[in-house]
Amino acid sequence: MSDSPTTVGAPEIVAPEGLPLEPPRLLDLYWYMLLNRRLEERLVNLYRQGKVVGGVYRSLGQEAESVGTAYALEPRDYVSPLIRNLGSILVKGAEPVDILKQYMAKGTGPSKGKDLNIHFGDLSKGFIGPVSMLGDMIPVMGGVALGNRMQGRDSVCLVYIGDGGFSTGAAHEGWNFICAQRLPVILVAEDNCYAYSTPTEKQMGNRNMVDRALGYGCAGVQVDGNDVLACWDAAREAVGRARSGKGPTLIEVKTYRRKGHAEHDDQRYVSKEELQTWESRDPVTRYEQWLLSQEVVDREQLEQIDARIKRKLDAAVDEAENAPMPEPRTALDDVWSTPRWPHANPNYHDFTKEIVK
């Protein structure tokens, strides 16, 4: 295995008997989950050093559902993450150095210091930046799917929503439209037990979000969100269903957020016993144990993968820390849809001159 997996989107190879995927792809899943976790650990360290602008929203305990579902997509498909779906855009080709620059508001980062965390997209790699208002990306991805259909493309769109965000009006209206139009969209609904600090059972009448699939008239499936292979398999079937014209799928993943809403949230509303219970179901540890039990790898090979990730992140952190902050005069760059507009409009007032002063 190289310093980044190369098997994503490759033609399917018949897996050895008893394995759901061929060994290189099984290791891809491990690589992405561990990269997700190790990258967030670096971000926390940088945050505590005052080098991250804004907040850090950990996905500790949720890496399997992001990586597993996104891994079922092909290069021509699109994904839109939430703030805890870092693993999904890593699968789609986002580079750790760019994510680090984004969090540190560097001038050479994806948004050039104008936005934070994973609020950026790269259409060439098939991921679209999230909208902060939770639920709003569902109608947006419905529009992407509809546009692809009108242009004769068979791309599939995957979008995430949390148990709290799925209660918003935009989420309902968007998903209802997607289901009515039978668009090729997969909605991954994450039950991580808390909407910020509100337990799921206190903000939803029905305990399982998958039950809503019947009302929307779409396919629905519930999976263990801490089992990366279960998440991949459910998404794989949903992708096939969508691409063949059979409409959208709601996938509910049962998982757990083992950190507070963000690093500033001390999670005092959660008991130690609850955290320990879910720590025993850690998705990375579970997958390591499964890989070892199936003799896909040995312990030394797992340590080598971790070491390669460490080297990759060491280089990425060095580059990001040494990257320049944005120049004040670039504050309005890329704000207008047509870059030449300010210079062509005689009434344009150049605010950047005042900013530089």
Order of alpha helices (4+ residues) and beta strands (2+ residues): alpha-alpha-beta-alpha-alpha-alpha-beta-alpha-beta-beta-beta-alpha-beta-alpha-beta-alpha-alpha-alpha-alpha-alpha
